[in-house]
C-alpha cells in the first residue's frame, strides 16, 4: 500500500491508503488529526525518521553493499508494519536526516535488485533462519533490530 503525505496547516502528515483519519478543527482553530494536533503528528514522524537514520548509521559497519538496504526494508515492512513501496522506501532512505556519511547509498532499483537476487527477502523477517541465509544477512537483521529497539 502506498503512503501519502497530506499537508495540514503547516505540517506534513503521513496517511496510509487503508487508514481512515478524522480531520477536525479544535476550539482554537487548529487542525487535529484523530484528535491530535497536526504539528504533534508531524513531529512524531520526524522523530521516527531520525531514529531510522541513526539506526542505519550505527549499523553501517554490517552493510556489505547497497543491497543491504533490502534488510532494512524488510524490517521496516515486517517489524514496523510500514507500508511503502520499494521505490518510496528508497526515496525515504535517501532523504533521511543523516548526521554522518554513509558507506552505501540506496539509489533507485536497489531493493528490487536485491529481491530479484535473493528470494529470502520475500519471506517474513522472523522466518529467515529456516532458509539458511548468509550469516551477514542475519547479523545485519539482528543488529538493526537492536538499534531500532525491536
HELIX and SHEET records of a PDB file:
HELIX    1   1 UNK A   38  UNK A   59  1                                  22    
HELIX    2   2 UNK A   60  UNK A   62  5                                   3    
HELIX    3   3 UNK A   66  UNK A   68  5                                   3    
HELIX    4   4 UNK A   69  UNK A   78  1                                  10    
HELIX    5   5 UNK A   86  UNK A   95  1                                  10    
HELIX    6   6 UNK A  110  UNK A  117  1                                   8    
HELIX    7   7 UNK A  119  UNK A  122  5                                   4    
HELIX    8   8 UNK A  125  UNK A  131  5                                   7    
HELIX    9   9 UNK A  135  UNK A  147  1                                  13    
SHEET    1   A 2 UNK A   3  UNK A   8  0                                        
SHEET    2   A 2 UNK A  11  UNK A  16 -1                                        
SHEET    1   B 3 UNK A  23  UNK A  25  0                                        
SHEET    2   B 3 UNK A  31  UNK A  33 -1                                        
SHEET    3   B 3 UNK A  36  UNK A  37 -1                                        
END                                                                             
